[in-house]
Amino acid sequence: MDKHTDTFRERIIRDAAGLSASPPAGHEERFAAKLTAATAAIGADRRTRRRKAAARIMSGAAAASLLWTAAYGFFGMYSAEKSADPFEAKMASINQSYRLEIRRLSENILRSASTPGERTAAEDGLRRFSKTQLEFEKNVASDLPRSPEGIRALHTHYTSSINALRLLGRNIRECDSESTTLIII
């Protein structure tokens, strides 16, 4: 113990002597220069981080607004003229909401098709589905009366269309788990 205690005392005395000595010449100037450079670098780093964060936020906002504008125009939400007929507006609203739901289901069906065979079946089924939808819009929807009966006919058509899409998606998903042949009519 005495040997270690003496060693520690010697170190303390030696360190105390070293601390009492004045720093080398020019030490304060070098330290002040380093401190100024470090402070400037920290300030520049903060400004850079703020600019980058602001740029990310602004580019995200620009992308969101561009996406919104594209989606707004793509889904046909522009109304050329406002109709005074309340049934006309209601039918347009029903048509738009069901189209969005059909688009969402179609994208989900394509996304869930994982094998090339499922993908081909999904594309073929959706192509045929789109063809029947276009025929309905050309031949039937334009001639529907603007009345509660016309609204009911739209609901009936789109409800059965959505059910057909769900059935198509289910059949395509089950096609991989079973050894079945999918016949798309």
Backbone hydrogen bonds in HBPLUS format (Angstrom, degrees):
<---DONOR---> <-ACCEPTOR-->    atom                        ^
c    i                          cat <-CA-CA->   ^        H-A-AA   ^      H-
h    n   atom  resd res      DA  || num        DHA   H-A  angle D-A-AA Bond
n    s   type  num  typ     dist DA aas  dist angle  dist       angle   num
A0005-THR N   A0001-MET O   2.90 MM   4  6.11 162.3  1.93 154.7 160.3     1
A0006-ASP N   A0002-ASP O   2.92 MM   4  6.02 159.1  1.96 144.6 149.9     2
A0007-THR N   A0003-LYS O   3.08 MM   4  6.31 151.2  2.17 140.8 148.7     3
A0008-PHE N   A0004-HIS O   2.96 MM   4  6.25 158.5  2.01 152.1 157.2     4
A0009-ARG N   A0005-THR O   2.98 MM   4  6.21 158.6  2.03 149.3 155.4     5
A0010-GLU N   A0006-ASP O   2.96 MM   4  6.17 159.3  2.00 147.7 153.1     6
A0011-ARG N   A0007-THR O   3.04 MM   4  6.29 159.0  2.09 146.5 152.1     7
A0012-ILE N   A0008-PHE O   2.93 MM   4  6.17 162.2  1.96 152.5 157.2     8
A0013-ILE N   A0009-ARG O   2.93 MM   4  6.14 165.1  1.95 154.6 158.3     9
A0014-ARG N   A0010-GLU O   2.88 MM   4  6.02 162.6  1.91 150.3 155.6    10
A0015-ASP N   A0011-ARG O   2.80 MM   4  5.97 163.8  1.82 155.0 159.1    11
A0016-ALA N   A0012-ILE O   2.90 MM   4  5.99 156.4  1.96 146.6 153.4    12
A0017-ALA N   A0013-ILE O   3.04 MM   4  6.21 148.9  2.14 143.9 151.7    13
A0018-GLY N   A0014-ARG O   3.09 MM   4  6.37 147.6  2.20 140.6 149.5    14
A0019-LEU N   A0015-ASP O   2.98 MM   4  6.25 143.0  2.12 145.4 155.1    15
A0020-SER N   A0016-ALA O   3.17 MM   4  6.30 141.3  2.33 139.3 148.4    16
A0027-HIS N   A0024-PRO O   3.22 MM   3  5.70 151.3  2.31 136.5 135.1    17
A0030-ARG N   A0026-GLY O   3.07 MM   4  6.29 165.7  2.09 154.2 158.0    18
A0031-PHE N   A0027-HIS O   2.90 MM   4  6.07 161.5  1.93 153.2 158.9    19
A0032-ALA N   A0028-GLU O   2.94 MM   4  6.04 158.3  1.98 144.4 150.3    20
A0033-ALA N   A0029-GLU O   2.94 MM   4  6.15 154.8  2.00 147.2 154.0    21
A0034-LYS N   A0030-ARG O   2.97 MM   4  6.21 161.3  2.01 150.2 155.0    22
A0035-LEU N   A0031-PHE O   2.88 MM   4  6.04 157.1  1.93 148.2 155.2    23
A0036-THR N   A0032-ALA O   2.95 MM   4  6.10 157.4  2.00 145.9 151.4    24
A0037-ALA N   A0033-ALA O   3.00 MM   4  6.21 161.0  2.04 148.0 153.1    25
A0038-ALA N   A0034-LYS O   2.89 MM   4  6.07 158.9  1.93 148.7 154.8    26
A0039-THR N   A0035-LEU O   2.94 MM   4  6.08 158.2  1.99 147.0 153.0    27
A0040-ALA N   A0036-THR O   2.97 MM   4  6.16 157.7  2.02 147.3 153.3    28
A0041-ALA N   A0037-ALA O   2.93 MM   4  6.14 153.9  1.99 145.2 152.7    29
A0042-ILE N   A0038-ALA O   2.97 MM   4  6.19 155.2  2.04 147.2 153.6    30
A0043-GLY N   A0039-THR O   3.02 MM   4  6.24 160.9  2.06 147.0 152.1    31
A0044-ALA N   A0040-ALA O   2.91 MM   4  6.13 159.3  1.95 148.8 154.4    32
A0045-ASP N   A0041-ALA O   2.87 MM   4  6.00 154.9  1.93 145.0 152.4    33
A0046-ARG N   A0042-ILE O   2.92 MM   4  6.16 155.0  1.98 148.6 155.1    34
A0047-ARG N   A0043-GLY O   2.98 MM   4  6.25 161.2  2.02 147.8 152.9    35
A0048-THR N   A0044-ALA O   2.87 MM   4  6.05 158.0  1.92 148.4 154.8    36
A0049-ARG N   A0045-ASP O   2.90 MM   4  6.10 162.6  1.93 149.0 153.6    37
A0050-ARG N   A0046-ARG O   2.90 MM   4  6.12 158.5  1.94 149.5 155.7    38
A0051-ARG N   A0047-ARG O   2.87 MM   4  6.09 158.8  1.92 149.8 155.7    39
A0052-LYS N   A0048-THR O   2.87 MM   4  6.09 161.7  1.91 152.7 157.8    40
A0053-ALA N   A0049-ARG O   2.89 MM   4  6.06 160.2  1.93 148.6 154.2    41
A0054-ALA N   A0050-ARG O   2.87 MM   4  6.05 161.4  1.90 148.3 153.9    42
A0055-ALA N   A0051-ARG O   2.82 MM   4  6.00 154.3  1.89 146.3 154.0    43
A0056-ARG N   A0052-LYS O   2.90 MM   4  6.14 156.3  1.96 148.2 154.1    44
A0057-ILE N   A0053-ALA O   2.95 MM   4  6.18 164.3  1.97 151.2 155.5    45
A0058-MET N   A0054-ALA O   2.86 MM   4  6.01 165.3  1.88 151.0 155.4    46
A0059-SER N   A0055-ALA O   2.85 MM   4  5.95 158.7  1.89 147.2 153.4    47
A0060-GLY N   A0056-ARG O   2.90 MM   4  6.02 153.7  1.97 146.1 153.6    48
A0061-ALA N   A0057-ILE O   2.89 MM   4  6.13 157.1  1.94 148.5 155.0    49
A0062-ALA N   A0058-MET O   2.84 MM   4  6.03 156.1  1.90 146.2 153.3    50
A0063-ALA N   A0059-SER O   2.88 MM   4  6.02 157.7  1.93 143.4 149.6    51
A0064-ALA N   A0060-GLY O   2.88 MM   4  6.07 158.1  1.93 147.4 153.7    52
A0065-SER N   A0061-ALA O   2.92 MM   4  6.12 160.7  1.96 147.9 153.0    53
A0066-LEU N   A0062-ALA O   2.88 MM   4  6.03 154.6  1.94 146.2 153.8    54
A0067-LEU N   A0063-ALA O   2.82 MM   4  5.96 159.0  1.86 148.1 154.3    55
A0068-TRP N   A0064-ALA O   2.87 MM   4  6.03 158.5  1.92 146.4 152.6    56
A0069-THR N   A0065-SER O   2.92 MM   4  6.07 160.2  1.96 143.9 149.3    57
A0070-ALA N   A0066-LEU O   2.86 MM   4  6.08 161.2  1.90 149.8 155.2    58
A0071-ALA N   A0067-LEU O   2.81 MM   4  5.97 163.8  1.84 151.9 156.8    59
A0072-TYR N   A0068-TRP O   2.80 MM   4  5.89 154.6  1.86 146.8 154.6    60
A0073-GLY N   A0069-THR O   3.04 MM   4  6.26 157.1  2.09 146.6 151.6    61
A0074-PHE N   A0070-ALA O   2.74 MM   4  5.80 154.1  1.81 147.9 156.8    62
A0075-PHE N   A0071-ALA O   3.01 MM   4  5.91 164.1  2.04 147.7 149.7    63
A0077-MET N   A0072-TYR O   3.27 MM   5  5.67 160.0  2.31 172.8 176.8    64
A0076-GLY N   A0073-GLY O   3.34 MM   3  5.40 160.6  2.38 104.1 107.5    65
A0088-GLU N   A0085-ASP O   3.17 MM   3  5.30 125.6  2.49  99.7 113.0    66
A0089-ALA N   A0085-ASP O   3.34 MM   4  6.74 158.8  2.39 152.2 156.4    67
A0090-LYS N   A0086-PRO O   3.02 MM   4  6.19 158.5  2.06 144.2 150.5    68
A0091-MET N   A0087-PHE O   2.85 MM   4  5.96 160.8  1.89 147.0 152.1    69
A0092-ALA N   A0088-GLU O   2.98 MM   4  6.18 153.9  2.05 145.5 152.9    70
A0093-SER N   A0089-ALA O   2.95 MM   4  6.16 153.7  2.02 145.5 152.8    71
A0094-ILE N   A0090-LYS O   2.91 MM   4  6.18 158.4  1.96 150.1 155.8    72
A0095-ASN N   A0091-MET O   2.87 MM   4  5.98 164.7  1.89 147.7 152.5    73
A0096-GLN N   A0092-ALA O   2.95 MM   4  6.09 160.6  1.99 145.9 151.0    74
A0097-SER N   A0093-SER O   2.97 MM   4  6.17 168.2  1.99 151.7 154.7    75
A0098-TYR N   A0094-ILE O   2.99 MM   4  6.12 167.2  2.01 156.1 159.5    76
A0099-ARG N   A0095-ASN O   2.99 MM   4  6.08 152.0  2.07 143.5 151.7    77
A0100-LEU N   A0096-GLN O   3.05 MM   4  6.29 156.0  2.11 150.5 156.1    78
A0101-GLU N   A0097-SER O   3.13 MM   4  6.39 155.6  2.20 143.7 150.0    79
A0102-ILE N   A0098-TYR O   2.86 MM   4  6.08 157.8  1.91 150.1 156.3    80
A0103-ARG N   A0099-ARG O   2.87 MM   4  6.08 156.5  1.93 147.8 154.3    81
A0104-ARG N   A0100-LEU O   2.97 MM   4  6.19 158.1  2.01 146.8 152.5    82
A0105-LEU N   A0101-GLU O   2.94 MM   4  6.20 164.1  1.97 151.5 155.5    83
A0106-SER N   A0102-ILE O   2.90 MM   4  6.05 158.5  1.94 148.4 154.7    84
A0107-GLU N   A0103-ARG O   2.97 MM   4  6.18 160.5  2.00 150.7 155.4    85
A0108-ASN N   A0104-ARG O   2.98 MM   4  6.23 154.4  2.04 146.7 154.1    86
A0109-ILE N   A0105-LEU O   2.91 MM   4  6.16 153.1  1.98 148.6 155.8    87
A0110-LEU N   A0106-SER O   3.04 MM   4  6.32 164.5  2.06 151.8 155.2    88
A0111-ARG N   A0107-GLU O   2.87 MM   4  6.00 155.8  1.93 147.0 154.5    89
A0112-SER N   A0108-ASN O   2.91 MM   4  6.00 148.6  2.01 144.7 152.2    90
A0113-ALA N   A0110-LEU O   3.38 MM   3  5.37 146.9  2.50  96.2 105.2    91
A0119-ARG N   A0115-THR O   2.89 MM   4  6.12 160.0  1.93 155.2 161.6    92
A0120-THR N   A0116-PRO O   2.91 MM   4  6.11 157.9  1.96 147.5 152.8    93
A0121-ALA N   A0117-GLY O   2.97 MM   4  6.17 163.4  2.00 147.6 152.3    94
A0122-ALA N   A0118-GLU O   2.81 MM   4  5.97 158.0  1.86 149.9 156.5    95
A0123-GLU N   A0119-ARG O   2.90 MM   4  6.08 165.0  1.92 150.3 154.3    96
A0124-ASP N   A0120-THR O   2.92 MM   4  6.06 163.1  1.95 149.9 154.9    97
A0125-GLY N   A0121-ALA O   2.88 MM   4  5.97 164.6  1.91 147.8 152.7    98
A0126-LEU N   A0122-ALA O   2.86 MM   4  5.98 161.5  1.90 150.4 155.9    99
A0127-ARG N   A0123-GLU O   2.86 MM   4  5.96 146.8  1.97 142.0 151.4   100
A0128-ARG N   A0124-ASP O   3.04 MM   4  6.29 162.3  2.07 151.2 155.0   101
A0129-PHE N   A0125-GLY O   2.90 MM   4  6.07 153.0  1.97 143.1 151.7   102
A0130-SER N   A0126-LEU O   2.86 MM   4  5.97 159.8  1.90 144.7 149.6   103
A0131-LYS N   A0127-ARG O   3.04 MM   4  6.27 149.9  2.13 141.8 150.1   104
A0132-THR N   A0128-ARG O   3.10 MM   4  6.44 158.2  2.15 149.4 153.7   105
A0133-GLN N   A0129-PHE O   2.96 MM   4  6.24 152.1  2.04 148.0 156.7   106
A0134-LEU N   A0130-SER O   2.92 MM   4  6.16 159.1  1.96 150.6 155.3   107
A0135-GLU N   A0131-LYS O   3.03 MM   4  6.30 156.8  2.09 146.4 152.9   108
A0136-PHE N   A0132-THR O   2.96 MM   4  6.18 153.6  2.03 143.9 150.9   109
A0137-GLU N   A0133-GLN O   2.95 MM   4  6.25 161.8  1.98 151.5 156.1   110
A0138-LYS N   A0134-LEU O   2.89 MM   4  6.09 159.4  1.93 151.4 156.9   111
A0139-ASN N   A0135-GLU O   2.88 MM   4  5.82 169.2  1.89 151.1 154.7   112
A0140-VAL N   A0136-PHE O   2.83 MM   4  5.07 149.2  1.92 132.6 142.5   113
A0141-ALA N   A0136-PHE O   2.85 MM   5  6.08 164.8  1.88 150.6 155.8   114
A0143-ASP N   A0140-VAL O   2.97 MM   3  5.36 136.1  2.17 108.4 120.8   115
A0144-LEU N   A0141-ALA O   3.35 MM   3  5.30 161.7  2.38 101.2 106.6   116
A0147-SER N   A0145-PRO O   2.91 MM   2  5.49 127.8  2.19 106.8  91.1   117
A0150-GLY N   A0147-SER O   3.07 MM   3  5.24 121.0  2.43 101.9 116.0   118
A0151-ILE N   A0147-SER O   3.09 MM   4  6.47 156.6  2.14 153.7 160.4   119
A0152-ARG N   A0148-PRO O   2.92 MM   4  6.10 159.1  1.96 147.3 153.0   120
A0153-ALA N   A0149-GLU O   2.92 MM   4  6.15 150.6  2.00 142.4 150.6   121
A0154-LEU N   A0150-GLY O   2.98 MM   4  6.27 154.5  2.04 146.1 152.4   122
A0155-HIS N   A0151-ILE O   2.93 MM   4  6.24 166.6  1.95 154.7 158.0   123
A0156-THR N   A0152-ARG O   2.92 MM   4  6.10 162.9  1.94 148.9 153.8   124
A0157-HIS N   A0153-ALA O   2.91 MM   4  6.09 166.9  1.93 150.2 153.8   125
A0158-TYR N   A0154-LEU O   2.88 MM   4  6.04 177.0  1.88 161.8 162.3   126
A0159-THR N   A0155-HIS O   2.84 MM   4  5.82 154.6  1.91 147.8 155.5   127
A0160-SER N   A0156-THR O   3.03 MM   4  6.17 163.5  2.06 147.7 152.1   128
A0161-SER N   A0157-HIS O   2.89 MM   4  6.12 148.6  1.98 146.5 156.6   129
A0162-ILE N   A0158-TYR O   2.89 MM   4  6.04 159.7  1.93 147.5 151.9   130
A0163-ASN N   A0159-THR O   2.99 MM   4  6.19 157.2  2.04 145.7 152.3   131
A0164-ALA N   A0160-SER O   2.92 MM   4  6.10 149.0  2.01 140.6 149.1   132
A0165-LEU N   A0161-SER O   2.95 MM   4  6.27 151.5  2.04 146.2 153.8   133
A0166-ARG N   A0162-ILE O   2.94 MM   4  6.22 160.0  1.98 150.5 155.7   134
A0167-LEU N   A0163-ASN O   2.95 MM   4  6.14 155.1  2.01 145.1 152.1   135
A0168-LEU N   A0164-ALA O   2.88 MM   4  6.11 153.0  1.96 144.7 152.3   136
A0169-GLY N   A0165-LEU O   2.90 MM   4  6.18 163.5  1.92 153.4 157.1   137
A0170-ARG N   A0166-ARG O   2.93 MM   4  6.16 157.7  1.98 147.1 153.3   138
A0171-ASN N   A0167-LEU O   2.87 MM   4  6.06 161.5  1.90 150.7 155.7   139
A0172-ILE N   A0168-LEU O   2.95 MM   4  6.16 155.3  2.01 150.6 157.2   140
A0173-ARG N   A0169-GLY O   2.99 MM   4  6.20 158.5  2.04 147.3 153.0   141
A0174-GLU N   A0170-ARG O   2.94 MM   4  6.13 156.7  1.99 149.9 156.3   142
A0175-CYS N   A0171-ASN O   2.95 MM   4  5.94 126.2  2.24 134.6 148.2   143
A0177-SER N   A0174-GLU O   3.13 MM   3  5.17 123.3  2.47  95.5 109.8   144
A0178-GLU N   A0174-GLU O   3.03 MM   4  6.12 138.3  2.21 152.7 162.0   145
